[in-house]
Amino acid sequence: PEQQGLCLNRLSVIVPGTQRTIWRDVDLVLEQGQSLLVVGPSGCGKSSLLRCLAGLWSEGSGSARLPPSSHIFFLPQKPFMTLGNLRQQLTFPSGAAHGDGGDDLWGASGDQASGPGSAGLLAELLEMIGLGSMPNTKRHAARSADQELEAAPLLRKDDTGVARGTAGSAVQRREAAGSSSQVQGGSHVEEGEQGVGCGPVGVEQVADKALASLLEDVCLPDLLSKVGGFDAELDWSHVLSSGEQQRVAFLRLLLHTPRLAFLDEATSAVDAPTEAKLYNLLKRAVPCYVSVGHRMQLLRHHTHVLEHQGSGSGAWTLWPAAEYQKKMEASVML
Protein backbone atom coordinates (compact mmCIF):
# COMPACT_ATOMS: atom_id res chain seq x y z
CA PRO A 1 0.00 0.00 0.00
CA GLU A 2 1.08 3.58 -0.66
CA GLN A 3 2.43 5.63 2.23
CA GLN A 4 -0.24 7.95 3.61
CA GLY A 5 1.72 10.03 6.15
CA LEU A 6 5.38 10.60 6.94
CA CYS A 7 7.91 8.12 8.30
CA LEU A 8 11.50 9.02 9.17
CA ASN A 9 13.93 6.28 10.18
CA ARG A 10 17.19 7.42 11.83
CA LEU A 11 17.28 10.43 9.53
CA SER A 12 20.42 12.56 9.76
CA VAL A 13 20.89 15.71 7.69
CA ILE A 14 24.20 17.46 7.06
CA VAL A 15 24.46 21.04 5.80
CA PRO A 16 25.79 20.79 2.21
CA GLY A 17 29.50 21.51 1.94
CA THR A 18 30.07 21.28 5.70
CA GLN A 19 30.38 18.67 8.44
CA ARG A 20 27.58 20.20 10.50
CA THR A 21 24.82 17.73 11.39
CA ILE A 22 21.58 19.57 12.08
CA TRP A 23 19.26 16.53 12.25
CA ARG A 24 20.69 13.44 13.93
CA ASP A 25 19.02 10.01 14.03
CA VAL A 26 15.47 11.35 13.98
CA ASP A 27 12.77 8.66 14.19
CA LEU A 28 9.23 9.78 13.47
CA VAL A 29 5.94 8.29 12.31
CA LEU A 30 3.18 10.72 11.43
CA GLU A 31 -0.14 9.06 10.63
CA GLN A 32 -3.23 10.38 8.88
CA GLY A 33 -5.06 12.75 11.21
CA GLN A 34 -1.83 13.85 12.87
CA SER A 35 0.25 16.97 12.40
CA LEU A 36 3.65 18.20 13.49
CA LEU A 37 4.97 21.64 14.45
CA VAL A 38 8.76 21.99 14.19
CA VAL A 39 10.12 24.62 16.60
CA GLY A 40 13.51 25.99 17.58
CA PRO A 41 15.69 29.09 17.36
CA SER A 42 16.48 30.71 14.02
CA GLY A 43 19.28 28.92 12.18
CA CYS A 44 18.88 25.59 14.00
CA GLY A 45 17.78 23.75 10.85
CA LYS A 46 13.97 23.70 11.02
CA SER A 47 13.48 24.38 7.31
CA SER A 48 16.31 22.00 6.39
CA LEU A 49 14.03 19.00 6.96
CA LEU A 50 11.73 20.30 4.22
CA ARG A 51 14.67 20.90 1.88
CA CYS A 52 15.82 17.34 2.49
CA LEU A 53 12.41 15.79 1.87
CA ALA A 54 11.98 17.91 -1.26
CA GLY A 55 15.25 16.49 -2.61
CA LEU A 56 17.13 19.81 -2.48
CA TRP A 57 19.62 18.64 0.16
CA SER A 58 21.23 15.23 -0.19
CA GLU A 59 23.96 14.87 2.43
CA GLY A 60 23.27 12.66 5.42
CA SER A 61 21.90 9.21 6.17
CA GLY A 62 18.73 7.39 7.13
CA SER A 63 15.47 6.87 5.28
CA ALA A 64 12.23 8.72 4.66
CA ARG A 65 8.89 7.30 3.51
CA LEU A 66 6.39 9.70 1.96
CA PRO A 67 3.33 9.50 -0.31
CA PRO A 68 3.90 9.78 -4.07
CA SER A 69 5.15 13.25 -5.01
CA SER A 70 1.88 14.02 -6.81
CA HIS A 71 0.18 13.89 -3.37
CA ILE A 72 2.63 16.21 -1.57
CA PHE A 73 2.44 20.01 -1.42
CA PHE A 74 5.07 22.48 -0.20
CA LEU A 75 4.24 26.01 0.98
CA PRO A 76 7.28 28.31 1.43
CA GLN A 77 7.23 31.52 3.44
CA LYS A 78 7.43 33.54 0.23
CA PRO A 79 5.11 31.91 -2.33
CA PHE A 80 6.05 31.83 -5.99
CA MET A 81 3.87 34.21 -8.03
CA THR A 82 3.61 32.87 -11.55
CA LEU A 83 2.96 34.81 -14.74
CA GLY A 84 -0.52 34.77 -16.22
CA ASN A 85 -4.04 35.72 -15.20
CA LEU A 86 -5.60 35.42 -11.76
CA ARG A 87 -7.19 32.07 -12.59
CA GLN A 88 -3.79 30.61 -13.48
CA GLN A 89 -2.29 32.20 -10.38
CA LEU A 90 -4.83 30.54 -8.08
CA THR A 91 -4.53 27.10 -9.68
CA PHE A 92 -0.72 27.00 -9.83
CA PRO A 93 1.02 24.57 -10.13
CA SER A 94 -1.33 23.26 -12.79
CA GLY A 95 1.00 20.31 -13.52
CA ALA A 96 0.42 18.94 -10.02
CA ALA A 97 -3.23 18.54 -10.91
CA HIS A 98 -2.33 16.39 -13.91
CA GLY A 99 0.59 14.59 -12.26
CA ASP A 100 1.03 10.85 -12.64
CA GLY A 101 3.28 10.34 -9.63
CA GLY A 102 6.53 11.51 -11.23
CA ASP A 103 9.53 12.27 -9.07
CA ASP A 104 9.90 15.99 -9.74
CA LEU A 105 9.74 18.47 -6.90
CA TRP A 106 6.15 19.58 -7.32
CA GLY A 107 4.62 16.27 -8.36
CA ALA A 108 4.30 17.52 -11.92
CA SER A 109 4.67 15.51 -15.09
CA GLY A 110 4.06 15.87 -18.78
CA ASP A 111 5.41 19.04 -20.36
CA GLN A 112 8.85 19.28 -18.81
CA ALA A 113 9.67 22.38 -20.83
CA SER A 114 7.13 24.58 -19.08
CA GLY A 115 5.49 22.56 -16.32
CA PRO A 116 5.95 23.33 -12.62
CA GLY A 117 8.38 20.46 -12.30
CA SER A 118 10.75 21.55 -15.06
CA ALA A 119 14.39 22.04 -14.15
CA GLY A 120 14.47 25.62 -15.39
CA LEU A 121 11.49 26.63 -13.29
CA LEU A 122 12.96 24.81 -10.30
CA ALA A 123 16.02 27.05 -10.50
CA GLU A 124 13.76 30.11 -10.81
CA LEU A 125 11.70 29.00 -7.81
CA LEU A 126 14.85 28.54 -5.74
CA GLU A 127 15.91 32.08 -6.61
CA MET A 128 12.48 33.43 -5.66
CA ILE A 129 12.50 31.82 -2.21
CA GLY A 130 16.05 32.82 -1.43
CA LEU A 131 17.79 29.51 -2.11
CA GLY A 132 19.47 30.45 -5.37
CA SER A 133 22.91 30.39 -3.78
CA MET A 134 22.35 26.95 -2.30
CA PRO A 135 25.28 24.58 -3.03
CA ASN A 136 24.89 22.73 -6.34
CA THR A 137 21.78 24.70 -7.36
CA LYS A 138 22.91 25.02 -10.97
CA ARG A 139 23.87 21.37 -11.09
CA HIS A 140 20.47 20.34 -9.71
CA ALA A 141 18.60 22.56 -12.15
CA ALA A 142 20.34 20.98 -15.13
CA ARG A 143 19.28 17.43 -14.31
CA SER A 144 16.16 15.47 -15.03
CA ALA A 145 13.86 14.25 -12.25
CA ASP A 146 15.26 10.70 -12.39
CA GLN A 147 18.84 12.00 -12.27
CA GLU A 148 17.94 14.22 -9.33
CA LEU A 149 16.59 11.23 -7.40
CA GLU A 150 19.82 9.38 -8.02
CA ALA A 151 21.82 12.43 -6.92
CA ALA A 152 19.96 12.71 -3.62
CA PRO A 153 21.01 9.79 -1.40
CA LEU A 154 18.44 10.63 1.26
CA LEU A 155 15.70 10.21 -1.32
CA ARG A 156 17.04 7.28 -3.31
CA LYS A 157 14.26 4.70 -3.66
CA ASP A 158 14.64 0.98 -3.22
CA ASP A 159 12.37 -1.70 -4.68
CA THR A 160 9.76 -1.11 -1.98
CA GLY A 161 9.41 2.60 -2.76
CA VAL A 162 11.21 3.68 0.42
CA ALA A 163 13.62 6.57 0.08
CA ARG A 164 16.81 5.47 1.81
CA GLY A 165 19.95 7.35 2.71
CA THR A 166 23.25 5.95 1.57
CA ALA A 167 25.55 8.87 2.24
CA GLY A 168 27.23 10.01 5.42
CA SER A 169 28.89 8.09 8.18
CA ALA A 170 27.11 6.00 10.78
CA VAL A 171 26.26 7.86 13.96
CA GLN A 172 25.37 6.59 17.38
CA ARG A 173 21.63 6.64 18.04
CA ARG A 174 20.53 8.95 20.83
CA GLU A 175 16.98 9.52 22.03
CA ALA A 176 15.99 12.36 24.33
CA ALA A 177 14.85 11.25 27.78
CA GLY A 178 11.11 11.25 28.25
CA SER A 179 10.31 11.53 24.56
CA SER A 180 8.81 9.00 22.23
CA SER A 181 10.47 8.00 19.00
CA GLN A 182 7.08 7.53 17.34
CA VAL A 183 4.13 9.86 17.01
CA GLN A 184 1.10 8.18 18.55
CA GLY A 185 -2.50 9.09 19.26
CA GLY A 186 -4.20 12.43 19.01
CA SER A 187 -6.19 13.52 15.98
CA HIS A 188 -7.61 16.88 14.95
CA VAL A 189 -9.51 15.35 12.03
CA GLU A 190 -12.45 13.07 12.53
CA GLU A 191 -12.75 9.92 10.49
CA GLY A 192 -14.75 10.38 7.34
CA GLU A 193 -14.39 14.16 7.29
CA GLN A 194 -14.21 15.49 3.75
CA GLY A 195 -11.57 17.89 2.52
CA VAL A 196 -12.47 21.34 1.23
CA GLY A 197 -11.61 22.64 -2.19
CA CYS A 198 -12.08 21.21 -5.65
CA GLY A 199 -9.66 18.31 -5.51
CA PRO A 200 -6.89 17.67 -8.04
CA VAL A 201 -8.33 19.01 -11.28
CA GLY A 202 -6.90 20.89 -14.24
CA VAL A 203 -6.80 24.66 -14.66
CA GLU A 204 -9.55 24.69 -17.30
CA GLN A 205 -11.73 22.39 -15.21
CA VAL A 206 -11.93 24.56 -12.09
CA ALA A 207 -15.17 26.54 -12.10
CA ASP A 208 -14.87 30.25 -11.40
CA LYS A 209 -17.63 29.87 -8.84
CA ALA A 210 -15.52 27.36 -6.92
CA LEU A 211 -12.49 29.65 -7.04
CA ALA A 212 -14.57 32.58 -5.83
CA SER A 213 -15.79 30.47 -2.92
CA LEU A 214 -12.22 29.56 -2.01
CA LEU A 215 -11.21 33.21 -2.14
CA GLU A 216 -13.87 33.85 0.49
CA ASP A 217 -12.56 30.94 2.56
CA VAL A 218 -8.99 32.28 2.63
CA CYS A 219 -10.09 35.82 3.57
CA LEU A 220 -9.68 37.37 0.11
CA PRO A 221 -13.32 38.27 -0.63
CA ASP A 222 -12.48 41.54 -2.42
CA LEU A 223 -9.62 40.31 -4.58
CA LEU A 224 -11.75 39.74 -7.68
CA SER A 225 -13.10 43.28 -7.71
CA LYS A 226 -9.72 44.69 -6.73
CA VAL A 227 -7.86 43.24 -9.74
CA GLY A 228 -10.66 43.15 -12.31
CA GLY A 229 -11.72 39.49 -12.44
CA PHE A 230 -10.18 36.10 -13.11
CA ASP A 231 -8.83 37.11 -16.54
CA ALA A 232 -6.78 40.02 -15.19
CA GLU A 233 -3.03 39.72 -15.87
CA LEU A 234 -0.90 41.74 -13.46
CA ASP A 235 2.51 41.71 -11.83
CA TRP A 236 1.19 39.64 -8.95
CA SER A 237 4.32 39.74 -6.81
CA HIS A 238 3.95 43.53 -6.63
CA VAL A 239 0.16 43.88 -6.72
CA LEU A 240 -0.43 41.46 -3.85
CA SER A 241 0.91 42.09 -0.36
CA SER A 242 2.93 39.41 1.43
CA GLY A 243 -0.13 38.42 3.44
CA GLU A 244 -2.29 38.19 0.31
CA GLN A 245 0.34 36.07 -1.42
CA GLN A 246 0.38 33.65 1.52
CA ARG A 247 -3.41 33.40 1.38
CA VAL A 248 -3.26 32.71 -2.36
CA ALA A 249 -0.77 29.92 -1.62
CA PHE A 250 -3.16 28.46 0.94
CA LEU A 251 -5.92 28.52 -1.67
CA ARG A 252 -3.71 26.50 -4.00
CA LEU A 253 -3.14 23.99 -1.22
CA LEU A 254 -6.87 23.66 -0.51
CA LEU A 255 -7.56 23.29 -4.22
CA HIS A 256 -5.10 20.44 -4.73
CA THR A 257 -6.00 18.58 -1.48
CA PRO A 258 -2.73 16.60 -1.05
CA ARG A 259 -2.23 13.73 1.38
CA LEU A 260 0.76 15.42 2.98
CA ALA A 261 1.65 19.13 3.19
CA PHE A 262 4.76 20.95 4.38
CA LEU A 263 4.42 24.58 5.47
CA ASP A 264 7.51 26.70 6.12
CA GLU A 265 6.41 29.85 8.01
CA ALA A 266 3.49 29.87 5.57
CA THR A 267 1.33 32.22 7.68
CA SER A 268 4.02 34.59 8.98
CA ALA A 269 2.55 37.59 7.12
CA VAL A 270 -1.09 37.20 8.20
CA ASP A 271 -2.76 38.20 11.45
CA ALA A 272 -3.70 35.71 14.17
CA PRO A 273 -7.45 35.41 13.32
CA THR A 274 -6.67 34.80 9.64
CA GLU A 275 -3.99 32.27 10.56
CA ALA A 276 -6.46 30.39 12.75
CA LYS A 277 -9.03 30.28 9.95
CA LEU A 278 -6.48 29.05 7.42
CA TYR A 279 -5.30 26.27 9.71
CA ASN A 280 -8.86 25.21 10.45
CA LEU A 281 -9.37 24.85 6.71
CA LEU A 282 -6.09 22.96 6.46
CA LYS A 283 -7.12 20.46 9.13
CA ARG A 284 -10.28 19.65 7.20
CA ALA A 285 -8.58 19.45 3.80
CA VAL A 286 -5.26 17.70 4.42
CA PRO A 287 -5.00 14.52 6.53
CA CYS A 288 -1.36 15.01 7.51
CA TYR A 289 0.85 18.11 7.59
CA VAL A 290 4.13 19.46 8.97
CA SER A 291 4.63 23.12 9.87
CA VAL A 292 7.74 25.14 10.63
CA GLY A 293 6.89 28.15 12.75
CA HIS A 294 7.66 30.47 15.64
CA ARG A 295 4.22 31.56 16.82
CA MET A 296 3.06 29.64 19.85
CA GLN A 297 -0.59 29.98 18.80
CA LEU A 298 0.21 27.41 16.10
CA LEU A 299 0.30 24.76 18.83
CA ARG A 300 -3.48 24.43 18.89
CA HIS A 301 -3.47 23.38 15.25
CA HIS A 302 -1.02 20.47 15.65
CA THR A 303 -1.07 17.16 17.47
CA HIS A 304 2.70 16.95 18.07
CA VAL A 305 5.76 19.18 18.39
CA LEU A 306 9.34 18.47 17.40
CA GLU A 307 11.66 20.73 19.41
CA HIS A 308 15.31 21.50 18.76
CA GLN A 309 17.51 20.78 21.77
CA GLY A 310 19.76 23.78 21.23
CA SER A 311 23.01 21.97 22.00
CA GLY A 312 24.38 21.96 18.47
CA SER A 313 24.31 18.15 18.43
CA GLY A 314 21.42 17.87 15.97
CA ALA A 315 19.18 16.35 18.64
CA TRP A 316 15.42 16.91 18.59
CA THR A 317 12.71 15.98 21.10
CA LEU A 318 9.21 14.85 20.17
CA TRP A 319 6.30 16.02 22.33
CA PRO A 320 2.53 15.59 22.26
CA ALA A 321 1.29 19.15 21.68
CA ALA A 322 -0.62 19.23 25.00
CA GLU A 323 2.49 18.26 26.98
CA TYR A 324 4.61 20.81 25.16
CA GLN A 325 2.02 23.47 25.95
CA LYS A 326 2.20 22.61 29.67
CA LYS A 327 6.00 22.74 29.55
CA MET A 328 5.97 26.18 27.98
CA GLU A 329 3.41 27.47 30.49
CA ALA A 330 5.52 26.15 33.36
CA SER A 331 8.66 27.84 32.00
CA VAL A 332 6.83 31.18 31.82
CA MET A 333 5.79 30.87 35.47
CA LEU A 334 9.39 30.32 36.66
C-alpha positions as CSV (number, residue, x, y, z in Angstrom):
1,P,0.0,0.0,0.0
2,E,1.1,3.6,-0.7
3,Q,2.4,5.6,2.2
4,Q,-0.2,7.9,3.6
5,G,1.7,10.0,6.1
6,L,5.4,10.6,6.9
7,C,7.9,8.1,8.3
8,L,11.5,9.0,9.2
9,N,13.9,6.3,10.2
10,R,17.2,7.4,11.8
11,L,17.3,10.4,9.5
12,S,20.4,12.6,9.8
13,V,20.9,15.7,7.7
14,I,24.2,17.5,7.1
15,V,24.5,21.0,5.8
16,P,25.8,20.8,2.2
17,G,29.5,21.5,1.9
18,T,30.1,21.3,5.7
19,Q,30.4,18.7,8.4
20,R,27.6,20.2,10.5
21,T,24.8,17.7,11.4
22,I,21.6,19.6,12.1
23,W,19.3,16.5,12.2
24,R,20.7,13.4,13.9
25,D,19.0,10.0,14.0
26,V,15.5,11.3,14.0
27,D,12.8,8.7,14.2
28,L,9.2,9.8,13.5
29,V,5.9,8.3,12.3
30,L,3.2,10.7,11.4
31,E,-0.1,9.1,10.6
32,Q,-3.2,10.4,8.9
33,G,-5.1,12.8,11.2
34,Q,-1.8,13.9,12.9
35,S,0.2,17.0,12.4
36,L,3.6,18.2,13.5
37,L,5.0,21.6,14.4
38,V,8.8,22.0,14.2
39,V,10.1,24.6,16.6
40,G,13.5,26.0,17.6
41,P,15.7,29.1,17.4
42,S,16.5,30.7,14.0
43,G,19.3,28.9,12.2
44,C,18.9,25.6,14.0
45,G,17.8,23.8,10.8
46,K,14.0,23.7,11.0
47,S,13.5,24.4,7.3
48,S,16.3,22.0,6.4
49,L,14.0,19.0,7.0
50,L,11.7,20.3,4.2
51,R,14.7,20.9,1.9
52,C,15.8,17.3,2.5
53,L,12.4,15.8,1.9
54,A,12.0,17.9,-1.3
55,G,15.3,16.5,-2.6
56,L,17.1,19.8,-2.5
57,W,19.6,18.6,0.2
58,S,21.2,15.2,-0.2
59,E,24.0,14.9,2.4
60,G,23.3,12.7,5.4
61,S,21.9,9.2,6.2
62,G,18.7,7.4,7.1
63,S,15.5,6.9,5.3
64,A,12.2,8.7,4.7
65,R,8.9,7.3,3.5
66,L,6.4,9.7,2.0
67,P,3.3,9.5,-0.3
68,P,3.9,9.8,-4.1
69,S,5.1,13.2,-5.0
70,S,1.9,14.0,-6.8
71,H,0.2,13.9,-3.4
72,I,2.6,16.2,-1.6
73,F,2.4,20.0,-1.4
74,F,5.1,22.5,-0.2
75,L,4.2,26.0,1.0
76,P,7.3,28.3,1.4
77,Q,7.2,31.5,3.4
78,K,7.4,33.5,0.2
79,P,5.1,31.9,-2.3
80,F,6.0,31.8,-6.0
81,M,3.9,34.2,-8.0
82,T,3.6,32.9,-11.6
83,L,3.0,34.8,-14.7
84,G,-0.5,34.8,-16.2
85,N,-4.0,35.7,-15.2
86,L,-5.6,35.4,-11.8
87,R,-7.2,32.1,-12.6
88,Q,-3.8,30.6,-13.5
89,Q,-2.3,32.2,-10.4
90,L,-4.8,30.5,-8.1
91,T,-4.5,27.1,-9.7
92,F,-0.7,27.0,-9.8
93,P,1.0,24.6,-10.1
94,S,-1.3,23.3,-12.8
95,G,1.0,20.3,-13.5
96,A,0.4,18.9,-10.0
97,A,-3.2,18.5,-10.9
98,H,-2.3,16.4,-13.9
99,G,0.6,14.6,-12.3
100,D,1.0,10.9,-12.6
101,G,3.3,10.3,-9.6
102,G,6.5,11.5,-11.2
103,D,9.5,12.3,-9.1
104,D,9.9,16.0,-9.7
105,L,9.7,18.5,-6.9
106,W,6.1,19.6,-7.3
107,G,4.6,16.3,-8.4
108,A,4.3,17.5,-11.9
109,S,4.7,15.5,-15.1
110,G,4.1,15.9,-18.8
111,D,5.4,19.0,-20.4
112,Q,8.8,19.3,-18.8
113,A,9.7,22.4,-20.8
114,S,7.1,24.6,-19.1
115,G,5.5,22.6,-16.3
116,P,6.0,23.3,-12.6
117,G,8.4,20.5,-12.3
118,S,10.7,21.6,-15.1
119,A,14.4,22.0,-14.1
120,G,14.5,25.6,-15.4
121,L,11.5,26.6,-13.3
122,L,13.0,24.8,-10.3
123,A,16.0,27.1,-10.5
124,E,13.8,30.1,-10.8
125,L,11.7,29.0,-7.8
126,L,14.8,28.5,-5.7
127,E,15.9,32.1,-6.6
128,M,12.5,33.4,-5.7
129,I,12.5,31.8,-2.2
130,G,16.1,32.8,-1.4
131,L,17.8,29.5,-2.1
132,G,19.5,30.5,-5.4
133,S,22.9,30.4,-3.8
134,M,22.4,26.9,-2.3
135,P,25.3,24.6,-3.0
136,N,24.9,22.7,-6.3
137,T,21.8,24.7,-7.4
138,K,22.9,25.0,-11.0
139,R,23.9,21.4,-11.1
140,H,20.5,20.3,-9.7
141,A,18.6,22.6,-12.2
142,A,20.3,21.0,-15.1
143,R,19.3,17.4,-14.3
144,S,16.2,15.5,-15.0
145,A,13.9,14.2,-12.3
146,D,15.3,10.7,-12.4
147,Q,18.8,12.0,-12.3
148,E,17.9,14.2,-9.3
149,L,16.6,11.2,-7.4
150,E,19.8,9.4,-8.0
151,A,21.8,12.4,-6.9
152,A,20.0,12.7,-3.6
153,P,21.0,9.8,-1.4
154,L,18.4,10.6,1.3
155,L,15.7,10.2,-1.3
156,R,17.0,7.3,-3.3
157,K,14.3,4.7,-3.7
158,D,14.6,1.0,-3.2
159,D,12.4,-1.7,-4.7
160,T,9.8,-1.1,-2.0
161,G,9.4,2.6,-2.8
162,V,11.2,3.7,0.4
163,A,13.6,6.6,0.1
164,R,16.8,5.5,1.8
165,G,20.0,7.4,2.7
166,T,23.2,5.9,1.6
167,A,25.5,8.9,2.2
168,G,27.2,10.0,5.4
169,S,28.9,8.1,8.2
170,A,27.1,6.0,10.8
171,V,26.3,7.9,14.0
172,Q,25.4,6.6,17.4
173,R,21.6,6.6,18.0
174,R,20.5,8.9,20.8
175,E,17.0,9.5,22.0
176,A,16.0,12.4,24.3
177,A,14.8,11.2,27.8
178,G,11.1,11.3,28.3
179,S,10.3,11.5,24.6
180,S,8.8,9.0,22.2
181,S,10.5,8.0,19.0
182,Q,7.1,7.5,17.3
183,V,4.1,9.9,17.0
184,Q,1.1,8.2,18.6
185,G,-2.5,9.1,19.3
186,G,-4.2,12.4,19.0
187,S,-6.2,13.5,16.0
188,H,-7.6,16.9,15.0
189,V,-9.5,15.3,12.0
190,E,-12.4,13.1,12.5
191,E,-12.7,9.9,10.5
192,G,-14.8,10.4,7.3
193,E,-14.4,14.2,7.3
194,Q,-14.2,15.5,3.8
195,G,-11.6,17.9,2.5
196,V,-12.5,21.3,1.2
197,G,-11.6,22.6,-2.2
198,C,-12.1,21.2,-5.6
199,G,-9.7,18.3,-5.5
200,P,-6.9,17.7,-8.0
201,V,-8.3,19.0,-11.3
202,G,-6.9,20.9,-14.2
203,V,-6.8,24.7,-14.7
204,E,-9.5,24.7,-17.3
205,Q,-11.7,22.4,-15.2
206,V,-11.9,24.6,-12.1
207,A,-15.2,26.5,-12.1
208,D,-14.9,30.2,-11.4
209,K,-17.6,29.9,-8.8
210,A,-15.5,27.4,-6.9
211,L,-12.5,29.6,-7.0
212,A,-14.6,32.6,-5.8
213,S,-15.8,30.5,-2.9
214,L,-12.2,29.6,-2.0
215,L,-11.2,33.2,-2.1
216,E,-13.9,33.8,0.5
217,D,-12.6,30.9,2.6
218,V,-9.0,32.3,2.6
219,C,-10.1,35.8,3.6
220,L,-9.7,37.4,0.1
221,P,-13.3,38.3,-0.6
222,D,-12.5,41.5,-2.4
223,L,-9.6,40.3,-4.6
224,L,-11.8,39.7,-7.7
225,S,-13.1,43.3,-7.7
226,K,-9.7,44.7,-6.7
227,V,-7.9,43.2,-9.7
228,G,-10.7,43.1,-12.3
229,G,-11.7,39.5,-12.4
230,F,-10.2,36.1,-13.1
231,D,-8.8,37.1,-16.5
232,A,-6.8,40.0,-15.2
233,E,-3.0,39.7,-15.9
234,L,-0.9,41.7,-13.5
235,D,2.5,41.7,-11.8
236,W,1.2,39.6,-9.0
237,S,4.3,39.7,-6.8
238,H,3.9,43.5,-6.6
239,V,0.2,43.9,-6.7
240,L,-0.4,41.5,-3.9
241,S,0.9,42.1,-0.4
242,S,2.9,39.4,1.4
243,G,-0.1,38.4,3.4
244,E,-2.3,38.2,0.3
245,Q,0.3,36.1,-1.4
246,Q,0.4,33.6,1.5
247,R,-3.4,33.4,1.4
248,V,-3.3,32.7,-2.4
249,A,-0.8,29.9,-1.6
250,F,-3.2,28.5,0.9
251,L,-5.9,28.5,-1.7
252,R,-3.7,26.5,-4.0
253,L,-3.1,24.0,-1.2
254,L,-6.9,23.7,-0.5
255,L,-7.6,23.3,-4.2
256,H,-5.1,20.4,-4.7
257,T,-6.0,18.6,-1.5
258,P,-2.7,16.6,-1.1
259,R,-2.2,13.7,1.4
260,L,0.8,15.4,3.0
261,A,1.6,19.1,3.2
262,F,4.8,20.9,4.4
263,L,4.4,24.6,5.5
264,D,7.5,26.7,6.1
265,E,6.4,29.9,8.0
266,A,3.5,29.9,5.6
267,T,1.3,32.2,7.7
268,S,4.0,34.6,9.0
269,A,2.5,37.6,7.1
270,V,-1.1,37.2,8.2
271,D,-2.8,38.2,11.5
272,A,-3.7,35.7,14.2
273,P,-7.4,35.4,13.3
274,T,-6.7,34.8,9.6
275,E,-4.0,32.3,10.6
276,A,-6.5,30.4,12.8
277,K,-9.0,30.3,10.0
278,L,-6.5,29.1,7.4
279,Y,-5.3,26.3,9.7
280,N,-8.9,25.2,10.5
281,L,-9.4,24.9,6.7
282,L,-6.1,23.0,6.5
283,K,-7.1,20.5,9.1
284,R,-10.3,19.7,7.2
285,A,-8.6,19.5,3.8
286,V,-5.3,17.7,4.4
287,P,-5.0,14.5,6.5
288,C,-1.4,15.0,7.5
289,Y,0.9,18.1,7.6
290,V,4.1,19.5,9.0
291,S,4.6,23.1,9.9
292,V,7.7,25.1,10.6
293,G,6.9,28.2,12.7
294,H,7.7,30.5,15.6
295,R,4.2,31.6,16.8
296,M,3.1,29.6,19.8
297,Q,-0.6,30.0,18.8
298,L,0.2,27.4,16.1
299,L,0.3,24.8,18.8
300,R,-3.5,24.4,18.9
301,H,-3.5,23.4,15.2
302,H,-1.0,20.5,15.6
303,T,-1.1,17.2,17.5
304,H,2.7,17.0,18.1
305,V,5.8,19.2,18.4
306,L,9.3,18.5,17.4
307,E,11.7,20.7,19.4
308,H,15.3,21.5,18.8
309,Q,17.5,20.8,21.8
310,G,19.8,23.8,21.2
311,S,23.0,22.0,22.0
312,G,24.4,22.0,18.5
313,S,24.3,18.1,18.4
314,G,21.4,17.9,16.0
315,A,19.2,16.4,18.6
316,W,15.4,16.9,18.6
317,T,12.7,16.0,21.1
318,L,9.2,14.9,20.2
319,W,6.3,16.0,22.3
320,P,2.5,15.6,22.3
321,A,1.3,19.2,21.7
322,A,-0.6,19.2,25.0
323,E,2.5,18.3,27.0
324,Y,4.6,20.8,25.2
325,Q,2.0,23.5,26.0
326,K,2.2,22.6,29.7
327,K,6.0,22.7,29.6
328,M,6.0,26.2,28.0
329,E,3.4,27.5,30.5
330,A,5.5,26.1,33.4
331,S,8.7,27.8,32.0
332,V,6.8,31.2,31.8
333,M,5.8,30.9,35.5
334,L,9.4,30.3,36.7
